[in-house]
Amino acid sequence: MEEPQVSVGILSDNEIDIVFYGDYILSGGSKSFNGKYKALLESGKIYLINNYEKFEIENGTPLIPEDYLTSSFVLRDVIIGKRFHWETKENQRFLGTIKFLIENGKLTAVNILPVEDYLTSVISSEMKATSPKELLKAHAIISRSWLLAQMERSTTVELGKKHFPSEIKTEDEYIRWYDRQDHKLYDVCADDHCQRYQGVTKLIEHNAQIAVSETRGLILKYGDEICDTRFSKSCGGITESFENVWEPVPKSYLTKIIDYKFEPDGFDLDLTNENAAEEWIRNSPPAFCNTNDDEILSLVLMKYDQQTKDFYRWTVEYSQEELANLINTKSGFDFGNIVDLIPIQRGNSGRIIKLKIVGTKRTMTVGKELYIRKILSDTHLYSSAFVVDKLDIIDNIPQKIKFIGAGWGHGVGLCQIGAAVMSVMGYKFDEILLHYFRGANISKIYQ
């Protein structure tokens, strides 16, 4: 197998500002671009314009750098952390080819480059490039595995093999999960919905390049299958099973893992049981990801990630008006005042998979975990592993609602904070990987 190329959707807008550093040749012609341009969608046609010209280009026609090693381009105002609490915009520099597509009535910029160069950026975007090398090597392997598994999955879907609908809607239940099947015109997006890919802007230190180079072509496999190696910021002490978050197909290497050297004493670890989940979430059992060590966190986390200090155990409190407005607005259903929030199904990590929302106007069960997080926050609730305290109850309606929660993200696969702590404690990259992906094997698929 040769090293594949990957196509990454960077941003979508009506206009996109781009600066070419070096000559970029329009595929199939002799026209080249260098310097500042604006990509513009006008009357269904794509144009590149500057102070001197307005040039029409065909939908999806690549612009290829004359010299891959010395040329680059900058896209302005790229949104990162889309719809998360730390959402912001950056100017980002990229290597490789760029093309512009018309997608959902907007212009989308797509970057095409070799997988290994893409991964160097991913590793520097997900974690600091100053992170311990063993952590970055582990992350390089799971990011490579995840990407290739998604590309392979896209091929099987196109060939008509079985896949599951991501939305189930009845009169009293709405179940929705989110995966990368939303992207049909390119392999992956550049944000947390897939993997963070922020170009070469953050390649200040060399550890990321070394980690990718030393693991080149290495992936995790389970039997003959490339592992769909998911990861999240903090599992909260126990990892979640794949089928509880995405399509209902269990994966043997993505299941419940105690994120520590041994099982914590004094806890019932069957967190699908409501009493056990409540005891677990309201306490702070030992785990690799149970750390507030600023030195470790500042070493591995990007600056915007460090805005969150309480990722292992956290609390969020709403007034009745705030919560009712959130749920009614974000869900599109009018529940009236919120009377109760009742876990109907929990996963192995204590994350709520199905939640019954009881309102004065209607009652409905919703899921899965990301949809629950979306409708209970302006952005995303840290996780769906939470218990609810109803406060100041008047006429059966709580005037305040407090969420006490565990973890940050979906909790499936590698726990980034846990893996960071393991690396600082001296664990090697293979030990980290095989802790989180039980039964998997490390395999080299290209040189």
N, C-alpha and C positions, 0 to 999 in steps of 0.2 A: 504494500500500500504506500502510495506517495502522500506527502503532506497535503491535506486538502486546503482549499480556499473557503473563507466564510464571508457571508454578506450580512452586514449589521445595519439596521435602521437606526439612525442617530437622532433625527428630529423631524417633526412635521410642522409646516406653517404655510401661510400664503406667500411669504417672502422669506428668503434665507440669504444672509450675508456670508460671503465666502472670500477668503484670500488665498490665492495660489502662490506658493513659494516654489518656483521652478515651472517649467513648461508642462502643461497637461494637454495631451493630444486627444481630440474627439475620435473615438473608435470608428474605423471605416473611412476616415478622411484625413486631411492634412491640417485642419484648423487646430490651432493651439491657443491656450489661455494662460495668462500669467498676471499676477497682481490682484487688485480688488474688483469683485463682481457682486452682483445681486442676482440670485436665481428667483425667477418670478413666474407665477402661474397666471396666465391671462387668456380668457376666452378658451379655456381647455388646452392651451399650448404652453410649452415651457420655453422661457427665454433666459439667457445670461446677458446682463447689461452692465455697462460701466459708463464713464463719461464720454466714450468715443463710439461705442457700438451697441446694438441690440441684436443678439444672435439667437435664432431659434434652434433648439436641439430636440431630437426625437425623445419621446417618453422612454426612459430606461437605458439610453445610450451611454456607455461608460466613458469617462474621461480618465485617461491612463497616464501616469507620470512618465516623462521621458527617461528619468533616472530615479528608480525606486528608492535608492539609498540616500540621495541628497534632496529629493523633493518632498514637500508636505503641503497640506492645506489646513486652514483654520476656519472653523465654523463659529459664528458668534451667537451668544445667548442660547446655548444648549441647556435645556432644563435637566437637572439631576435631582434625584429624590422625588420624582413626580408623585404628587399627592401624599407625600409623607410630611411629618412635622418639620423637617429641615429642608424642604424644597427650596432650591435656589437656581440661579443661572450662571453659566461659566462660558468663557471662550475656550475652545478646545482645539488642539492641533492633532492631525491624523496623518498616518502613512498610507500608501496604497492608492487604489482606484476609488473614484467617487462616481455615482450616478444619481440622477434625480428621477423620481417616480411620481405619478399622480395616484394618490391613495386617499380614498374617502373625501374627495373634493379638495384635498390639500396637496402641497408639494412635500415629498419625503426625501431627505438626503440619505443615501445608502453607501456605506464604506465597504469595499471588498479588499481583503488582504489575506496572507497566509495565516493559518491557525496559530502557529507559534508566536507570531508577532502580535496577533490579537490577544493571546493569553498573557503576554508580558504586560500589556495594558490592564487586562482584567485583574491580575494579581496586584498591581499597583493601585487599582481603583477600589477593590474590595477591602484590602488591608494595606497598611502603610508599607512602602517598599523598604523601610527600616526594620520591619518585623524579623524575628529569628528565621534563619534560613530553613530550618526543618518545617516550620509552619508554612512558609511560602512554597516549599516543595510539595507538601501535602495538598495545599490549595491549588497549585498548578495541575496536579494530577486529577483532582475532582472537577476542576473547571474544564479541563480538556475532555474528560469522560462525559460530563453532562452535555457539553456542546455536541460531541460526536453522536451521543445517544439521541439527542433531539433531531439532528440532521438525518440520522438513520430512521427515526420514527416518522419524520415527514415523508420519507420515501415509502414506508409501508402504508401510510394513510393514503397517499396518492395511488398506490397500487390496489386500493380497495380493501385492505385488511381491516379487521374489526377495530373500531374506536367507539367511545361512549359519548353521548350528548353531555354537555357541561351545564345544562339547565333543566331542572325538573319543577314544574309548576302545577299545583292543584288549588282547589278552593281554599284549603287551610294550611298549605305548605309551599314554601319556595326554597329550593335548594340550588345553589349556584357555586361552581368552582371555576378557578381561573388558571389557565396554563398558556404555554406559548403557541397554542394552535391559532391564536388570534393573528399571528403573523404569517401571511401567505405569500408575500412578495419578496421576503428576505428570510434568512435563517433565524436570526435573533434580533431583539432590540438591544439598546445600549444601557438600559436602566435596571432597577431592582426587579422588575417583572421577569427578566431573564437573568443576566449577570451584568454588574456594573462594568461598562467599557467607556473610559473617558480619554481615549486617545493616548498620546505620548506626553501629555502635559505634566503628569505627576512622576515621570521617571527621573527623579532627582538622585536617588540612591541606586546602587547596582545590585542589591540582593534579589530583586524581582527577575532581572535578566539572568542571573546565575541560576536561580531556582528553576526557571523555565528551561534553560539550556541543559541543566543536569538531569532533568526529567523528560527530555524531548521524546515524544512518541509514547510515553508511558500512560496507560489508562488502567482503570479498575474494571475487571470482568467478573461476572458470575456465571460459571459455565461458559457457554458460547456468546452470552449477551454482554454488550457494553453496559456497564452500570449507569443508571440514571441518578447520578450522584448529587442529590439535593443538599443544600446547606442553608442555615439561618444564623442570626446573630447570637441568640442564646436560647438553648432548649428549656431552661428552667430547672434542670436537674435530671430529666428523663426525656429521651427523644420520642417523637411521634411516628406512627406508621403511615406509609405512603397513601394507602387507600382511604385513610380518614381525612385527607386534605385534597387529593385530586381524584382521578378516575378510580372506580372500585375494583382495582386489580392489585392484589397484594404483591409486594416485592420482598423476597426473603432477606435481602441485604438492607432494606429500609424499614426497620421495625423497632420495637422498644429496646433502648439501651440505657442502662443506668450510667449517668455521666460522672463516674467516679471510680476509684480503685476497688471499692467494695460497696455493698448495699448498706445504706444508712440504717442504723438501729432505730427501733421505736416507731416505724411507719409501715402501714399496709401499702404496698407498692402497686396494688391493683387500682390505678387511678380512674378506671372506668366506673368504679364504685363511688357514689357521690360523697359519702362520709370520708372515704380515704382521700379523695381529691381535695376536699375542704381542709382536712388536717394538713396535707402536704403544702397546699398553696398558702395557708395562713402562717406557716412556719418557714424556716430558712435552713433546710438540711444541707449537709456538706455536698459539694459537687465541684468538678473542675471549673464550671462557669460561675460558681458562687464566689465572686471576687469583687472587691472595691479598690484593689491596688492601683492607684493612679499611675504608678510607674509602668506597670504592665499594660494598662489600658491605653496610655498615651503612646506607648511603643508600637502598638498594633492597630489602633483605631484611627480612622480619618478624623479630622478636626470636627466636622459636622456630626459624626457619630458620637463624639464625646459629649455632645449636648445632653445625652441620655446617661444618667448615673445609676438609675434604679432599675436596670434591665432584668435583674434576677428576680426581685420581688418589688412590686410597684402598686401604687394606689392612684385612682382617678375618681373625682367626685363631681357629680352634676346636680343641679337643681332639677325639679320636675319639669319646669318649662324648657330648660336646656336639653334634657334628654328626649323629651317628647318631640321637640322641634327637630332634633338630629334624626331620630328614627323615622319620623313621618316624612321628612324631606329626603333623606338618603335612600329609604326603601321605596318611596312612591306610594306607600299605603298609609291610610289615615287610621292610626290606632287610638286617637284621642289621647287622654292622659295615660301614662304607663303605670299599671297596677303592679305587675310582677314580671320578672325575667327568670324562667325556669329551665335549667339544663335538662334536656331530654336524652342526649347521648354525649358522652365524653370519650375521647380517645385515650391512648395509653399514657400520654404525657399530662393528662388532666385537661387538655384543650377541649372546649365545647365544640362538638361537631353539629349538633342540632340544638337550637335554643327556642323555647316557646316564649313569645312576647304576648303578654296579657294586657290589653288596653281597655279603656272604657267603651270603645267603639267596635273593636274587633280583636280576635285572638288568632295568632298565626305562628307556625313553627318555621324557622329559617335556618339556613346553613349554606355551605360549609364554613370552615373557620375564617377564611379571609372575608367572605361576605358579612359574617357577624362582626368582624373588626371594622369593616368599612362603614356599617350603619350605626356603630356605637361611638363614632369619633368624627371630628372634622376631617381628619386625614385617615389614619389607621390606628386603631387601638393596638398597643404593643403586642398583645397576643390574645387568643381566645381562652387561655387557661386562667379563668378568674372565678371568684365567688362574689355574691352580691349582698350588700347590707342595705336594707331599706330603713330610712331614718325619718323622724318627724311625721308619722303617719296620721293623716286627718281624713276621716270618712273613707278609710281603706285605701287611700292614695298617698304614697310616700312623697314627701316634699323634697327629700334629698335621696340620692342613690349613690352609693359608694361601690366601686369595683376594686377588689383586692386581687392582684394578678401575679402571674409567674411567667418569666421568659420574654423574649423579643423575637417575633417572627413565627413561622409555621412549625419550627421545631423538628423538621424531618432531616435525617442524615447528619452531616457534620455540624457541630456546634462551634461557631467561629471563636467565641470567647473561651469555651472549654478547650479547643485545640490550641489557642494561644497560650493558655496557662500550662497545658501539657508540654508545649515546646519550651517554655521557660523552665519547667521542672526537669528538662533533659530528655524527654521522649523524642525518638527519631520519627521521621515522616511516615515510615511504614507502620510503626506502632500506633501513631495517631489515626491513620487511615483504617487499620484493621480493628481499632477500638470502635469506630463509628459505623463501619460497613462490614458487619460480621459475615464470614463465609466468602468474601470477595478475594480475588487474586490480582496482583499487580502484573500487567502484561505489556510488552513493547510491541506496537503495531506498525511503526515506521521508524526509519533511521533519522 
